[in-house]
Amino acid sequence: MQSDPMDWVAVAALPRVGATAFLRLLESGWPPHRIVRASEDEWQWLGLNLLARQNLQALKHGRGPLKEIQLNVRDWLKQPDTHLLTLDNDHYPALLKTIADPPPLLYVRGALDQLHLPQIAMVGSRSASRAGVQHASEFSAALTRAGFIVTSGMAHGIDGAAHQAAVNLNRPTIAVFGTGPDVLYPARHRILASQILETGGAWVSELPPGTSPLGHNFPRRNRIISGLSAGVLVVEAAPRSGSLITARQALEQGREVFALPGALNNPLSQGCHKLIREGGQLVSSVDHILEQLAPMLGAYAVEDAPAVEPTVLPELSTQENNLLQALGFEHVSMDQLVALTGISVADLNVLLISLELKGVLENSGDGYCRI
């Protein structure tokens, strides 16, 4: 019987039936069209839970949550440049299909062709430092010029900077959502999301339209970010960052993993340092990445990628340098600085303003910290 994408939609939406269980059913000779038309006894024999069986029974009668999801998907597919890719579809990304638990289906809005071009994932902290954002922008621009599609999760911080750098070059970039393909999150990235489509990129999700931002869906989507890509670059990450989940999944998937080192006392560098200890490749220039991945570009190479050099600090006076060394990457109040340095408030104000103008310090209102 010919595969009906709506059967895939229904089975993928069954409660407590994830990608791994879906794949086991497929491998056991139970494709979606057979499952939705099976009997109650067959569903029990397959080990489907009670709620899943009830949902399938309701679907047979043209009602229930699975029917509602199918109707939402049909409505979504009426919009321009929307695509539903099942695992058996020729347009399904070949690299993603090789991971242990590929999504049974993908909802894609935008240019399908970009999913088959060489990709590199860039991930990192949502609360990135100014230097981290700058590094993300520089590396993304250089990798984009070299011919890679930059893939990320459109989150605040590093993700957004990586996407924006590609958009600024009028080049495609791929955003993998942890929501439905029609739910733009975070809301502040609505303009960026539109720009991604306007510059020939794509939005990708394994979740059906209407799925709101739920915490447990974001770690799941990380395997798609790494699975689509030949390698993953972690720009900034705290020790328990979700970016490290993406990196570890990439290692399990046999992908190259790169990490950008940072200052020893910067908490946003600790995750990268941990990753390097665990086998990630230390990079300080885009050339380090291209040495590993450039051979796969072939005819896709666009421009010679300019080297990305480490950020050089501006020239500082002795007093400025001493004050900067006293500051960490956590916010410190004026009273704490007086106690730490013994410098008067009046002199501190002069030095702090100078350091802020030189771009090595910021005042967030909660205190001062290095950037």
Secondary structure, 3 states (H helix, E strand, C coil): CCCCHHHHHHHHCCCCCCHHHHHHHHHCCCCHHHHHCCCHHHHHHHCCCHHHHHHHHHHHCCCCHHHHHHHHHHHHCCCCCEEEEECCCCCCCHHHHCCCCCCCEEEEEECHHHHHCCEEEEECCCCCCHHHHHHHHHHHHHHHHHCCEEEECCCCCHHHHHHHHHHHCCCCEEEECCCCCCCCCCHHHHHHHHHHHHCCCEEEECCCCCCCCCCCHHHHHHHHHHHCCCEEEECCCCCCCHHHHHHHHHHHCCCEEEECCCCCCCHHHHHHHHHHHCCCEECCCHHHHHHHHHHHCHHHCCCCCCCCCCCCCCCCCHHHHHHHHHCCCCCECHHHHHHHHCCCHHHHHHHHHHHHHCCCEEECCCCEEEC
